Amino acid sequence: MALTPVEIDVEGERYQTTPPVVLGRTPGAGSQDALAVKDADGRALYVFKGVYARWGCAGSDTDCTSHRQLEIAVEGNALVVRNVGKFPTYSQGRPMDRIVLGPGQWAELTLPGVYTHDGKKARIVIKTPGVKHTMQPVSDAVCEACCEAWRIIDQVYGHVKEVRTMTAKELEDLERLFYIFKGHVEALETMTARPDAVKELMSFRDYIELLLPHLRRGDLPGDALSKITSMRHRVNKLREELACRC
């Protein structure tokens, strides 16, 4: 039996519908475009109020939302999410073309050009019936954040060690990965289990956020290498302590 309906969660604002549907940009009420769930003919079924969708990409700008960014359909007993937009959608910090979700599964995605009204990259979760995203085991949630922290710090470490300025594409990829990591840490702040690990992850988040403007300008502080090296060692140790597989 096919999986119906699907739930689309955009920064906590949820809409449930029956596939096939499209997630993409639609004209907004003001000067900014919005993100909407649409039917196959492009008619908006639901417009999310807490985010906006960028448009008008030019030159090297790739952070813009297409009218048809994601297609969500049922194939057999699975939900299939495809990126059909001009620019990539990210899952776990990596570009995705197609994700298949079975019963009770979910995927957290970052769409190009979709931001909250206070300028933060929006968190989007696609869920199949029966999944409780908010009930994700604490150990799994902490490990997920640890793995993201490791990817970020390992990437930054390579550039800091070589004293090499990041390219625009490398910096863009790093910032997208950071916003995913930052969202994971913010979700963990309300949890009472493993407060020691969460506190460390929060300190990693805060330092990387301070470092990002320096990476953009290429004027790293003199102690950046020692701090990043120490953080890299500590994140790796934390992964081992929590037995994270990443």
BAZAKOL-678347 format. One record per residue (C-alpha): y, z, x; residue in one letter. Coordinates in Angstrom, 3 decimals. Each point is the difference from the previous one (the first is absolute). Example, Ala and Ser with C-alpha at 12.3 -4.5 7.8 and 13.67 -1.06 7.14 Angstrom:
% residues 2
SITE | yy | zz | xx | resn
SITE | -4.500 | 7.800 | 12.300 | A
SITE | 3.440 | -0.660 | 1.370 | S
This chain:
% residues 246
SITE | yy | zz | xx | resn
SITE | 0.000 | 0.000 | 0.000 | M
SITE | 3.426 | -0.940 | 1.372 | A
SITE | 2.353 | 2.674 | 1.231 | L
SITE | 2.903 | 0.433 | -2.437 | T
SITE | 2.724 | 1.057 | 0.014 | P
SITE | 1.805 | 0.278 | 3.343 | V
SITE | 2.667 | 2.599 | 0.798 | E
SITE | 2.982 | -0.924 | 2.181 | I
SITE | 1.857 | 2.986 | 1.448 | D
SITE | 3.398 | -0.668 | 1.593 | V
SITE | 1.533 | 3.171 | 1.456 | E
SITE | -1.642 | 2.085 | -2.746 | G
SITE | 1.042 | -2.345 | -2.831 | E
SITE | -3.246 | -1.216 | -1.571 | R
SITE | -0.887 | -2.972 | -2.152 | Y
SITE | -3.488 | -0.764 | -1.311 | Q
SITE | -1.011 | -3.461 | -1.134 | T
SITE | -2.887 | -2.440 | -0.200 | T
SITE | -0.375 | -2.655 | 2.739 | P
SITE | 0.724 | -2.744 | 0.798 | P
SITE | 3.597 | 0.903 | 0.816 | V
SITE | 2.575 | -0.710 | 2.686 | V
SITE | 2.201 | 2.474 | 1.874 | L
SITE | 3.245 | -1.481 | 1.249 | G
SITE | 3.781 | -0.317 | -0.099 | R
SITE | 1.901 | -0.458 | -3.239 | T
SITE | 3.752 | -0.108 | -0.804 | P
SITE | 1.415 | 3.515 | -0.250 | G
SITE | 2.599 | 1.450 | -2.322 | A
SITE | 2.631 | 0.233 | 2.758 | G
SITE | 0.634 | -1.716 | 3.312 | S
SITE | -3.470 | 0.804 | 1.371 | Q
SITE | -3.277 | -1.556 | -1.077 | D
SITE | -2.846 | 2.194 | -1.231 | A
SITE | -3.786 | 0.273 | 0.406 | L
SITE | -2.033 | -0.877 | -3.067 | A
SITE | -3.535 | -0.420 | -1.294 | V
SITE | -0.254 | -3.466 | -1.553 | K
SITE | -2.505 | -1.986 | -2.015 | D
SITE | -1.487 | -3.287 | 1.202 | A
SITE | 3.002 | -1.935 | -1.368 | D
SITE | 2.501 | 2.136 | 1.919 | G
SITE | 1.246 | 2.080 | -2.941 | R
SITE | 0.873 | 3.576 | 0.977 | A
SITE | -2.321 | 2.560 | -1.602 | L
SITE | 1.572 | 3.003 | 1.718 | Y
SITE | 2.959 | 0.441 | 2.355 | V
SITE | -0.072 | 2.935 | 2.439 | F
SITE | 3.228 | 1.985 | -0.097 | K
SITE | -0.253 | 1.967 | 3.246 | G
SITE | 0.006 | -2.927 | 2.452 | V
SITE | 1.744 | -3.291 | 0.703 | Y
SITE | -1.286 | -3.269 | 1.490 | A
SITE | 1.880 | -1.917 | 2.701 | R
SITE | 0.486 | -3.775 | -0.138 | W
SITE | 1.762 | -2.799 | 1.879 | G
SITE | -1.815 | 0.159 | 3.344 | C
SITE | 1.560 | -2.175 | 2.684 | A
SITE | -0.701 | -0.577 | 3.672 | G
SITE | -2.425 | 2.556 | 1.437 | S
SITE | 0.268 | 2.367 | -2.995 | D
SITE | -3.465 | 0.484 | -1.530 | T
SITE | 0.643 | 3.110 | -2.086 | D
SITE | 0.453 | -1.683 | -3.373 | C
SITE | -2.030 | 0.176 | -3.200 | T
SITE | -1.425 | -3.130 | -1.637 | S
SITE | -0.022 | -0.585 | -3.769 | H
SITE | -3.786 | -0.055 | 0.378 | R
SITE | -0.796 | 2.489 | 2.762 | Q
SITE | -3.394 | 1.358 | -1.091 | L
SITE | -2.594 | -1.400 | -2.358 | E
SITE | -2.311 | 2.619 | -1.545 | I
SITE | -3.159 | -1.280 | -1.705 | A
SITE | -3.542 | 1.033 | -0.908 | V
SITE | -2.915 | -1.715 | 1.684 | E
SITE | -3.419 | 1.185 | -1.135 | G
SITE | 0.101 | 3.797 | 0.120 | N
SITE | 2.844 | 0.210 | 2.517 | A
SITE | 3.765 | -0.102 | -0.008 | L
SITE | 1.405 | -2.565 | 2.435 | V
SITE | 3.570 | 0.289 | 1.317 | V
SITE | 1.343 | -3.064 | 1.822 | R
SITE | 3.235 | -0.470 | 1.895 | N
SITE | 1.462 | -3.303 | -1.176 | V
SITE | 3.626 | 0.610 | 0.993 | G
SITE | 1.913 | -1.830 | 2.701 | K
SITE | -0.044 | 3.082 | 2.252 | F
SITE | -2.845 | 2.473 | 0.671 | P
SITE | -0.928 | 3.110 | -1.911 | T
SITE | -1.239 | 2.855 | 2.192 | Y
SITE | -2.954 | 2.350 | -0.428 | S
SITE | -0.325 | 2.862 | 2.502 | Q
SITE | 2.671 | -1.673 | 2.103 | G
SITE | -1.853 | -3.317 | 0.248 | R
SITE | 0.651 | -3.270 | -1.850 | P
SITE | -2.479 | -0.531 | -2.841 | M
SITE | -1.104 | -3.204 | -1.692 | D
SITE | -2.582 | 1.400 | -2.417 | R
SITE | -1.260 | 3.458 | -0.956 | I
SITE | -3.041 | 0.629 | -2.202 | V
SITE | -0.142 | 3.297 | -1.921 | L
SITE | -3.139 | 1.345 | -1.639 | G
SITE | -0.215 | 2.684 | -2.704 | P
SITE | 2.124 | 3.044 | 0.832 | G
SITE | 1.663 | -1.564 | 3.052 | Q
SITE | 3.671 | -0.422 | 0.877 | W
SITE | 2.187 | -1.740 | 2.562 | A
SITE | 3.425 | 1.031 | 1.260 | E
SITE | 2.208 | -2.991 | 0.761 | L
SITE | 3.442 | -0.734 | 1.398 | T
SITE | 1.637 | -3.087 | -1.501 | L
SITE | 2.658 | -1.957 | 1.900 | P
SITE | 3.515 | 0.730 | -1.186 | G
SITE | -0.897 | 2.776 | -2.461 | V
SITE | 2.084 | 3.147 | 0.519 | Y
SITE | 0.940 | 3.126 | -1.894 | T
SITE | 3.655 | 0.229 | -1.035 | H
SITE | 0.664 | 2.417 | 2.872 | D
SITE | -1.203 | -2.585 | 2.517 | G
SITE | -3.578 | 1.122 | 0.702 | K
SITE | -2.900 | -2.428 | 0.131 | K
SITE | -1.840 | 0.339 | -3.323 | A
SITE | -3.582 | 1.290 | -0.217 | R
SITE | -2.165 | -2.033 | -2.361 | I
SITE | -3.509 | 1.003 | -1.052 | V
SITE | -2.421 | -2.292 | -1.872 | I
SITE | -2.747 | 2.011 | -1.730 | K
SITE | -3.174 | -0.858 | -1.868 | T
SITE | -1.075 | 2.175 | -2.949 | P
SITE | -1.131 | 3.531 | 0.688 | G
SITE | 1.639 | 0.501 | 3.398 | V
SITE | 2.121 | 3.093 | 0.561 | K
SITE | 2.288 | -1.001 | 2.863 | H
SITE | 1.765 | 3.371 | -0.011 | T
SITE | -3.353 | 1.758 | 0.397 | M
SITE | -0.833 | -1.606 | 3.331 | Q
SITE | -1.742 | 2.651 | 2.156 | P
SITE | 2.462 | 1.754 | 2.299 | V
SITE | -2.113 | -0.719 | 3.082 | S
SITE | -0.051 | -3.722 | -0.841 | D
SITE | 3.749 | -0.040 | -0.640 | A
SITE | 0.763 | 1.782 | 3.286 | V
SITE | -2.319 | -2.358 | 1.890 | C
SITE | 1.680 | -3.005 | -1.570 | E
SITE | 3.379 | 1.237 | 1.212 | A
SITE | -1.449 | 0.824 | 3.440 | C
SITE | -1.372 | -3.514 | 0.352 | C
SITE | 3.367 | -1.506 | -0.936 | E
SITE | 1.731 | 2.329 | 2.479 | A
SITE | -2.403 | -1.085 | 2.736 | W
SITE | 0.662 | -3.716 | -0.616 | R
SITE | 3.765 | 0.547 | 0.064 | I
SITE | 0.074 | 2.216 | 3.076 | I
SITE | -2.466 | -2.179 | 1.911 | D
SITE | 2.175 | -3.046 | -0.715 | Q
SITE | 3.223 | 1.782 | 0.992 | V
SITE | -1.665 | 1.415 | 3.131 | Y
SITE | -0.799 | -3.499 | 1.278 | G
SITE | 3.627 | -1.109 | -0.274 | H
SITE | 1.494 | 3.203 | 1.395 | V
SITE | -2.403 | -0.033 | 2.950 | K
SITE | 0.888 | -3.598 | 0.841 | E
SITE | 3.729 | 0.618 | -0.600 | V
SITE | -0.028 | -3.160 | -2.087 | R
SITE | 2.257 | -0.760 | -2.974 | T
SITE | -1.919 | -0.677 | -3.213 | M
SITE | 0.246 | -3.415 | -1.581 | T
SITE | 1.430 | -0.201 | -3.526 | A
SITE | -3.509 | -0.640 | -1.391 | K
SITE | -1.532 | 2.927 | 1.893 | E
SITE | 2.751 | 2.317 | -1.184 | L
SITE | -0.345 | -1.221 | -3.590 | E
SITE | -3.760 | 0.661 | 0.046 | D
SITE | 0.557 | 3.449 | 1.526 | L
SITE | 2.595 | 0.964 | -2.609 | E
SITE | -2.257 | -1.097 | -2.858 | R
SITE | -2.868 | 2.052 | 1.440 | L
SITE | 2.328 | 2.965 | 0.442 | F
SITE | 1.116 | -0.066 | -3.636 | Y
SITE | -3.653 | 0.081 | -1.116 | I
SITE | -0.676 | 2.920 | 2.359 | F
SITE | 3.161 | 1.762 | -1.182 | K
SITE | -1.121 | -0.307 | -3.614 | G
SITE | -3.388 | 1.526 | 0.847 | H
SITE | 1.645 | 2.960 | 1.734 | V
SITE | 2.398 | 0.584 | -2.900 | E
SITE | -2.987 | 0.137 | -2.364 | A
SITE | -1.716 | 2.534 | 2.284 | L
SITE | 2.987 | 2.373 | 0.149 | E
SITE | -0.925 | 1.511 | -3.376 | T
SITE | -3.597 | 0.740 | 1.023 | M
SITE | -1.078 | 3.455 | 1.115 | T
SITE | -3.134 | -1.014 | 1.909 | A
SITE | 0.263 | -0.741 | 3.731 | R
SITE | 3.709 | 0.984 | 0.230 | P
SITE | -0.273 | -0.025 | 3.821 | D
SITE | -1.005 | -3.673 | 0.069 | A
SITE | 2.605 | -0.941 | -2.605 | V
SITE | 2.706 | 1.811 | 1.976 | K
SITE | -0.892 | -2.003 | 3.120 | E
SITE | 0.032 | -3.254 | -1.948 | L
SITE | 3.444 | 0.900 | -1.358 | M
SITE | 1.285 | 0.547 | 3.537 | S
SITE | -1.415 | -3.397 | 1.065 | F
SITE | 1.718 | -1.599 | -3.009 | R
SITE | 3.350 | 1.606 | 0.818 | D
SITE | -0.071 | -1.041 | 3.665 | Y
SITE | -1.007 | -3.607 | -0.684 | I
SITE | 2.728 | -0.246 | -2.638 | E
SITE | 2.556 | 1.120 | 2.597 | L
SITE | -1.448 | -2.431 | 2.543 | L
SITE | 0.097 | -3.106 | -2.235 | L
SITE | 3.773 | -0.660 | 0.424 | P
SITE | -0.444 | 0.212 | 3.797 | H
SITE | -2.896 | -2.478 | -0.172 | L
SITE | 2.208 | -2.389 | -1.987 | R
SITE | 2.782 | 0.228 | 2.586 | R
SITE | -2.267 | 0.182 | 3.045 | G
SITE | 1.687 | 3.139 | 1.380 | D
SITE | -2.859 | 2.506 | 0.105 | L
SITE | 0.749 | 3.620 | 0.993 | P
SITE | -1.062 | 1.022 | 3.501 | G
SITE | -2.671 | 2.390 | -1.296 | D
SITE | -1.528 | -2.524 | -2.444 | A
SITE | -3.040 | -0.814 | 2.158 | L
SITE | -0.973 | 3.639 | 0.555 | S
SITE | 0.442 | 0.870 | -3.688 | K
SITE | -1.934 | -3.028 | -1.246 | I
SITE | -2.775 | 0.640 | 2.551 | T
SITE | -0.274 | 3.605 | -1.182 | S
SITE | -0.010 | -1.041 | -3.666 | M
SITE | -2.618 | -2.677 | 0.669 | R
SITE | -2.279 | 2.580 | 1.624 | H
SITE | 0.531 | 2.493 | -2.831 | R
SITE | -0.622 | -2.520 | -2.806 | V
SITE | -3.215 | -1.081 | 1.711 | N
SITE | -1.073 | 3.652 | 0.287 | K
SITE | 0.834 | 0.552 | -3.679 | L
SITE | -2.134 | -2.992 | -0.987 | R
SITE | -2.914 | 1.493 | 1.922 | E
SITE | 0.489 | 3.440 | -1.559 | E
SITE | -0.011 | -1.463 | -3.509 | L
SITE | -2.843 | -2.443 | 0.819 | A
SITE | 2.108 | -2.920 | -1.237 | C
SITE | -1.634 | -3.415 | 0.204 | R
SITE | 2.744 | -2.449 | 0.948 | C
